[in-house]
Amino acid sequence: MKTIITRISIVAFLTCAPLLAPRARSAPPMEEVALPDTRAGRCAAPALAFVRNCEALIFDIRYNGGASPVMIQLISSYLFEKPTHHNGFYDRAGEKADETWTYEDIPGRRFGRDVPVYVLISNRTFSAAEEFAYNLKHLKRATIIEERSGGGAHPVKMIPVNDRFIMSVPYKRAFNPITKWNWEGTGVIPDIKTSAEDALDAARKAALDRIGEVRRARKSEAR
């Protein structure tokens, strides 16, 4: 049996997402958010299909500054078997503005729970990219590796001050259904702390160890 560990850098997937794409309150059919018509969606689906038969999956978002939560929904949907609530937002009045779930219908097949997932982050990982790591960490679907991320959880609006300056003002607060909080100011805490130079090797080692455990368990069950 051949061991396949696939590393995907999803910088392009997240940063190419349409900034104004709608977020759904529940898990809608794919066509409602028109993801196949976005450059990011068209890249993500075939890329994930290409590595569908891997035994472990490594996402590298160390240099991803974030963008649209819609791409988090799409990519995360390949890692869960049914619609899963992974984040929400409250407005300044304290009212729940919306919540995000993984999709029930996606192009192609999903990765089974037996495929371990690893996410590489750094202090340059920010905003939506952090949410991707934070969600998977607390849903116990991925192991987070390297160093604490930047710590930007709240969506912001750019407010003009005058004809020369604008001000970035948070207008919503991210709310994780498991932790009841978010990563604002604290960043996402890695499960395995290491240097940037050693991060990928650490992920590969963890993946190989896990693959070995799964194979031994299967052999034991077959006896």
Phi and psi in degrees as a GROMACS rama.xvg file:
@    title "Ramachandran Plot"
@    xaxis  label "Phi"
@    yaxis  label "Psi"
@TYPE xy
-92.793  134.596  LYS-2
-87.7363  127.02  THR-3
-122.611  118.811  ILE-4
-117.313  118.419  ILE-5
-104.258  131.882  THR-6
-107.275  126.675  ARG-7
-118.6  124.517  ILE-8
-92.3771  114.143  SER-9
-102.462  24.9767  ILE-10
-55.2821  -49.3801  VAL-11
-65.2118  -36.3977  ALA-12
-62.5634  -45.6144  PHE-13
-78.8001  -41.1805  LEU-14
-78.4644  -16.0796  THR-15
-89.2127  -4.52465  CYS-16
-66.2918  148.344  ALA-17
-67.9572  123.607  PRO-18
-64.4448  -25.4726  LEU-19
-105.116  12.9185  LEU-20
-62.3745  140.821  ALA-21
-70.9987  147.474  PRO-22
-103.772  143.421  ARG-23
-99.1527  151.917  ALA-24
-80.1349  -18.4656  ARG-25
-138.126  -163.961  SER-26
-94.728  96.2526  ALA-27
-87.9452  166.978  PRO-28
-61.2966  153.951  PRO-29
-55.801  -40.002  MET-30
-66.9838  -17.5008  GLU-31
-68.8535  -25.6406  GLU-32
-110.284  5.66691  VAL-33
54.9032  34.8077  ALA-34
-62.0531  -37.8659  LEU-35
-61.2852  -17.5565  PRO-36
-90.3938  -1.47012  ASP-37
-95.1524  151.515  THR-38
-61.0406  -40.252  ARG-39
-64.3133  -45.4045  ALA-40
-63.1339  -39.6336  GLY-41
-68.1253  -26.4158  ARG-42
-80.9265  -43.8526  CYS-43
-64.66  -49.0204  ALA-44
-59.421  -51.4333  ALA-45
-68.4661  -30.9758  PRO-46
-64.5539  -43.6626  ALA-47
-69.6021  -33.8104  LEU-48
-65.2419  -37.0565  ALA-49
-62.2087  -33.1812  PHE-50
-104.409  17.0929  VAL-51
-56.72  -32.0532  ARG-52
-93.4558  15.3861  ASN-53
-72.084  161.948  CYS-54
-98.9721  -10.752  GLU-55
-156.683  150.46  ALA-56
-129.872  128.791  LEU-57
-117.684  119.898  ILE-58
-98.8851  128.227  PHE-59
-108.361  103.832  ASP-60
-121.148  32.3096  ILE-61
-65.0572  -25.6662  ARG-62
-119.429  27.0519  TYR-63
-97.8825  121.191  ASN-64
-91.458  2.13107  GLY-65
95.3607  172.288  GLY-66
-178.059  -109.853  ALA-67
-95.3698  131.886  SER-68
-62.2464  -19.4161  PRO-69
-59.4513  -38.0953  VAL-70
-70.0954  -30.4652  MET-71
-61.9223  -44.5203  ILE-72
-58.6587  -46.5561  GLN-73
-64.3026  -53.5528  LEU-74
-65.9549  -40.7925  ILE-75
-63.7356  -28.8535  SER-76
-62.8157  -24.8016  SER-77
-75.9728  -9.96696  TYR-78
-106.624  -2.63573  LEU-79
-129.305  143.585  PHE-80
-80.6049  -21.1553  GLU-81
-141.281  163.076  LYS-82
-53.2773  128.032  PRO-83
-128.339  128.586  THR-84
-75.17  120.966  HIS-85
-125.17  -8.70108  HIS-86
-167.47  166.58  ASN-87
-156.918  173.213  GLY-88
-138.258  142.679  PHE-89
-115.034  143.724  TYR-90
-86.4004  -177.123  ASP-91
-66.2336  -22.8969  ARG-92
-82.2724  -3.83566  ALA-93
87.7576  6.14313  GLY-94
-86.9189  142.739  GLU-95
-68.8287  117.228  LYS-96
-81.356  -45.2771  ALA-97
-169.07  171.446  ASP-98
-140.381  155.079  GLU-99
-119.879  139.872  THR-100
-128.9  159.506  TRP-101
-73.6325  160.295  THR-102
-86.5225  145.856  TYR-103
-77.3829  -37.3563  GLU-104
-113.714  123.317  ASP-105
-138.151  156.444  ILE-106
-70.0018  130.343  PRO-107
84.4395  -169.978  GLY-108
-98.1991  158.63  ARG-109
-91.9591  163.246  ARG-110
-86.5774  131.223  PHE-111
-70.3923  162.893  GLY-112
-64.1184  -16.5615  ARG-113
-80.5348  -4.60274  ASP-114
-93.4505  108.664  VAL-115
-69.6339  144.952  PRO-116
-120.378  137.083  VAL-117
-128.288  137.471  TYR-118
-123.593  121.988  VAL-119
-91.3119  125.964  LEU-120
-128.437  165.415  ILE-121
-147.767  -177.79  SER-122
-70.7076  -6.5906  ASN-123
-94.8374  -7.27882  ARG-124
-74.5494  128.909  THR-125
-147.267  156.099  PHE-126
58.1564  -122.192  SER-127
-60.7549  -34.316  ALA-128
-63.4364  -37.9065  ALA-129
-64.8482  -39.5568  GLU-130
-59.7293  -41.7362  GLU-131
-54.759  -49.0129  PHE-132
-67.941  -43.4718  ALA-133
-62.0332  -45.6227  TYR-134
-59.7267  -51.0107  ASN-135
-65.3416  -35.2564  LEU-136
-61.204  -50.367  LYS-137
-82.1756  -16.6397  HIS-138
-85.4039  1.83187  LEU-139
56.9673  39.3861  LYS-140
-106.429  -12.7499  ARG-141
-147.099  155.004  ALA-142
-101.043  128.537  THR-143
-97.8158  133.399  ILE-144
-130.297  143.931  ILE-145
112.901  -104.665  GLU-146
-136.189  166.076  GLU-147
-58.3335  137.793  ARG-148
-80.6497  -179.06  SER-149
-68.7444  -32.6589  GLY-150
93.1682  45.5344  GLY-151
-120.319  99.619  GLY-152
-106.579  -22.9471  ALA-153
-92.8727  126.479  HIS-154
-60.5434  145.195  PRO-155
-125.804  157.68  VAL-156
-119.126  146.313  LYS-157
-92.3541  115.105  MET-158
-106.506  122.057  ILE-159
-64.7552  132.346  PRO-160
-94.3338  -47.8  VAL-161
-154.524  -161.317  ASN-162
-76.678  -0.418904  ASP-163
-121.611  -20.0041  ARG-164
-129.651  147.466  PHE-165
-127.327  158.019  ILE-166
-125.107  134.245  MET-167
-89.7242  117.93  SER-168
-123.997  122.916  VAL-169
-64.3255  138.153  PRO-170
-127.06  -5.22369  TYR-171
-141.21  160.773  LYS-172
-122.902  124.065  ARG-173
-67.686  145.566  ALA-174
-141.239  110.65  PHE-175
-83.2265  131.495  ASN-176
-67.8405  -16.348  PRO-177
-95.0763  -51.9709  ILE-178
-82.4455  -17.2601  THR-179
63.9669  21.37  LYS-180
-152.51  -155.206  TRP-181
-152.069  -164.557  ASN-182
-107.775  12.8769  TRP-183
-60.8363  123.452  GLU-184
80.4442  -24.7474  GLY-185
-102.084  -25.8051  THR-186
76.2094  175.28  GLY-187
-89.5551  126.61  VAL-188
-85.7919  122.458  ILE-189
-69.2608  150.474  PRO-190
-77.7086  -33.9057  ASP-191
-122.741  112.95  ILE-192
-90.1764  131.994  LYS-193
-158.762  175.537  THR-194
-82.5558  164.248  SER-195
-60.5529  -37.1957  ALA-196
-66.6042  -30.421  GLU-197
-101.758  -1.66814  ASP-198
-61.3642  -48.5778  ALA-199
-65.7503  -40.2481  LEU-200
-62.7018  -38.8283  ASP-201
-64.2298  -40.208  ALA-202
-65.7241  -43.7769  ALA-203
-61.2043  -42.7863  ARG-204
-63.1172  -45.9068  LYS-205
-61.8566  -40.134  ALA-206
-65.2951  -45.3359  ALA-207
-63.4994  -39.2035  LEU-208
-61.9623  -43.0193  ASP-209
-68.4297  -41.4622  ARG-210
-60.0971  -41.1771  ILE-211
-61.5709  -41.0851  GLY-212
-63.1598  -42.794  GLU-213
-64.445  -42.7186  VAL-214
-65.4757  -42.1124  ARG-215
-64.2538  -38.9718  ARG-216
-64.9581  -39.5149  ALA-217
-65.9554  -40.3362  ARG-218
-64.307  -40.4071  LYS-219
-64.579  -40.5828  SER-220
-67.9038  -29.6855  GLU-221
-75.6775  -17.9144  ALA-222
